[in-house]
Amino acid sequence: MRAAVVPDWLTELMRPKPAPLPWPDMIRAALAICVPLAVGFAALHAVSKAASAGTPLPAHLELPDDETLEPITGAVRALLGVRASGERLTSPG
């Protein structure tokens, strides 16, 4: 049986080319995994340190007021695409 002869242009067309690396997706995945883990480990460390020292944990944590949290809330809303009224932002068109 004869071997099939493939034209050069078809060989070049079918040659595999390296795909670009999805850097934004890789960075987003690393942050999505590492940041919550770091927060959890820090909280666990604080609780275990307090427990090992024999000091009681506070029954009522003092939370910051709304004025203090306003810049953080605005930044989170901007990242999520939500207006101050709670309405979702939509792209025109």
DARA-V321153 format. One record per run of one state. SS is the DSSP state (2 for helix, 1 for strand, 0 for the rest). FROM is the first residue (numbers start at 0). LEN is the number of residues. If there is no record, write none. Layout:
BEGIN
[[SS & FROM & LEN] [SS & FROM & LEN]]
END
This chain:
BEGIN
[[0 & 0 & 7] [2 & 7 & 7] [0 & 14 & 8] [2 & 22 & 31] [0 & 53 & 12] [2 & 65 & 15] [0 & 80 & 1] [1 & 81 & 1] [0 & 82 & 5] [1 & 87 & 1] [0 & 88 & 5]]
END
